[in-house]
Amino acid sequence: MAEKYDSQIAAKQKELETYKQDLEAIKQQFIKDSSAFVANWYEETAKSYVISESANTLKIGKERLSEMKLRVSELKAKAEKIVNEILSNPSLWWHLSPESKEISNYPYEQYDVNRMPEILDKPLRRALGLLGAILGDYGYNVTTKISYSISPVSWLDTSIYTYGKPPVLFYPNAFACSNEMFLTLKRYNETYKKAFSAYHEVRRLQLEKQNLQASALWGSA
């Protein structure tokens, strides 16, 4: 009798694999969208510091400002590589390791562009935080060293213990993601819910089959 479950399990597993393929494609699109956002953010944020902290800008002068601008451009050129490395971590994406995640809520839920889901918010802040090393080097109100004062503002992830290692840079302020990122992640969340349901249906059917086999074994003993 346990064999009757095989076709049901196979059908659900096939459905689940289709969802996983869709989720991988959406993940790749989100990385692409995020790379474009981060590259633009580096340039726009650097410019905003140059303008808002004009006294420091005038103090460092044109030559050093040109040097800083070049470093920002170089960082911008690396944005795709940076974001790809950070957001390719399998622990961030349910479809890459569903067995290791028993999630009862919806970790990819978001309400607007101003607040990313926590599971992706921190990694993105680490990508953005790399700009802090440049701003700090040119005297803007940013530090990438351990500091207990409110000024300059620390751009470090204090939740990570890095004894003997370089500190993890981290953007501490509010930021709004791009509309493209928002919409792509919305697609991931919607597909994730369907995949999550299919995954647990497979597990339910497998457990029922296992229980039936155990009962039959007891009866034949």
Residue, then its C-alpha position, 0 to 999 in steps of 0.5 A: m500500500a505504501e507504493k500508492y504514495d510514490s506517484q504523489i511524492a514524485a509529482k510534488q518533487k517535480e513541482l518543487e524542482t520547478y519552483k527551485q529553478d524559478l527561484e534561482a533565476i529570480k535570485q540571479q536577477f536580484i543580484k543583477d538589480s542589486s549590482a546596478f543599485v550599489a554601483n550607483w549608490y557608491e557614486e551618489t552617496a560619495k557626492s552627497y558627502v562631498i556636498s553636505e560636508s563642504a567645509n571638509t571638501l574645500k579643506i582637502g582641495k581639488e587634487r585629493l578630491s580627484e584622487m578620492k573620485l578615482r577610488v570611488s570610480e574603481l569601487k563602482a567598477k567592482a560593484e558587480k563582483i562585490v554584490n555577486e560574492i555577498l549575495s551568492n551565499p547559499s544561506l541567504w536563499w531558501h531554495l539552495s538549502p531548504e532542508s536546513k531552514e525550518i522557517s515558520n514566517y516569511p523571511y523575504e516579506q517586504y513592505d516598501v523600498n525603504r526596508m529590506p527583509e533582514i535576511l538580505d538587509k545585512p549583506l547589502r549593508r556590508a556591500l554598501g559599507l565598503l564606501g566608508a573606507i574611502l570616505g573616512d580616508y578623506g576626512y568625512n564623518v565616517t570611521t571604519k575603526i572601533s569607536y564608542s563615540i557618535s562622531p565620526v559615525s562608525w561604519l562597522d558591523t559590530s555584531i561580527y566578532t573579528y578578532g585578528k581579522p579586518p573589521v567588517l564594513f557596514y552601512p549603518n543608516a537607512f537606505a531605499c533599494s531600487n524599484e527593480m530590486f523591490l519588484t524582483l524580491k517580491r517575485y522571489n517571495e511569492t514563488y518561495k511561498k509556493a515552493f515552501s508549501a510543496y516542500h512540506e507536502v513532500r515531507r508529509l507524504q514521505l512521513e505518511k509512507q514511512n509510517l504505513q511501512a512501519s505499521a505493515l512491518w509490525g503486522s508481519a513481525 
